[in-house]
Amino acid sequence: MKKPLLSIIPFLTACAGEPPQNIGVQEDRLTPCPDSPNCVSSFESDEEHGIQPLNASLEQIEQVLIGLDEANIVNSEGNYLYAEFTSRIMGYVDDVEFLHDSSSGMTHVRSASRLGYSDLGANRNRIEGIRESLQGN
C-alpha cells in the first residue's frame, strides 16, 4: 500500500529547524560562525569560514534577493538585512545576514545552515552567486 504524500510533510517541515535566537548585530558585528563548516562570514579570517564582504548597498542586495525564489526577506531595518533561504527539494533553511558599513561602502555577510554539519559549500556558493549578480547590475 502506498503512503499518502501528506505522511511526508512532517518530515519535510522538520528540515527547516527553528530560527536561531543568537543572530543579529552584536557590537557592530554579525554573530561568529560555529566550528562546523556550514557557515561563512566576512567577519571570519580562517580559510574555512572567511569570505569577502560585498561591495554593494543593502538596497542593491535586496533587489538581487527579490529575484531569487529560494530567498525570503525576514527583516530589513537600518543597516541590517536578514533573509531565509530554503532549499527546493529537502526544505533545509539557511540564515543569511547582511550588515552595511557606510564608512567603507561594503556590506558584511554571514550565511549559515540551521541544521547539519557540512553544507557541501552551499553557503559559500550562495554568497558568491549574490556577488556575481551584483556585478552584473
N, C-alpha and C positions, 0 to 999 in steps of 0.2 A: 504494500500500500504506500502510495506517495504521500509525503508530508506536505501540508499546505504551505505556501510561501509565507504566510503570516507567522509560522513557527520559527523562522529565522530572524525575524525583526528584532526580538530582544537581543540576539547575538550581535547583530549589526549596530544597534544603538550602544552596546557596551563598548564598541571600538572608539567611541567618541571620548570617553573618560570625562572626568569632572573638570571644569575650568580651574586653572591654577589660582591660588589665592596669593601667591608671592610675586606676581609680576607687576610691572608698572615702573614708574620713575622713583628712584630712591637715591638721594644725594646727587642729583643731576646725572644719573647713570641708569641703565637698564639692569635688571637682575642678572647676576653672573650665571653662566651655564653650569649645569651639573657636571659630574665627572664623566657621565655617559657620552658616547659620540653622536648623539642625536640632537645636537644644538650648535648653532653658530651665532657669534655676536661680534660686532665691531668694537666692543669694549674688551674682548679677549685677545691675548697676544700669542697663545700657543697655536701650533700649526693645525691641530685637530679642530679647534673651536673658533679661531680667529678668522675674520672676514673684513674686507674694507667697507667703510661707510659708503653711502650712496651720495653722489653729487646731484642732489635734487631737493626740491621743496616738498613739503607734505602734500600740497595740492597736486603736484605732478605725480607723486606716488599714488595718491588716491585715485587719480584718473586711470592709472595702469590697473589698480586693483578692481575698479569698477568693471573693467573689461574681462576679468578672469572669473569664469563660472565657479571655480572652487573657493573663491575668496568671499568672505562676509565681513564687512567692516562693523566692528562691535562698538568702538569708541573712537572719536576724533575730537580732541579737545586741546586747544592751545598748541603747544609744540609736540604733542604726542598723538600717535595713531595706533590702534590695536585692531588686528584682524584675525579671524579664524580661517584656516584653510582646511577643507575636508576632502580627503581622497575619494575619488569617484567610485572605486569598487568596494573597498572594505569600510569606508566611512571613518577612517582614522582622522583625528583632528590635530592640527599643529597650531601653535600660538605664535603669531608674528607681530612684533612691535617695532615702531619707528619713533625716534626721538630726534627732532630737528635742532641743530645747533646754529642759531642765527649768526653768531660771530664768525663761524667758518663757512657757513652756507652748506654744510654737509649734514646728512641725516644718518644717525646711527641706527643700527638694526639688530634685532635679536629674533631668531627663528628656532623654535624648539618643539619637539614631539611631546605630546601629553603622555603617551604610553610607549612601552617597549624600551629597548636598549639601543639598538642600531637603527638608523633610518636609511641606510644604504646611500647616503649622500643627498637625500631628498631636500633637506632644509638648505644646504649649500646651493644645490641646483636651483631651488626656488628663488633665492635671493639673486643669484647670478642671472636668472631669467628676467627678473624685475629690472636689474641693472641694464640688460640688453634692451628691454622695452623702452626704458627711459632714454637711452642713447638714440633710439630710433625716432623719438618725438622731436 
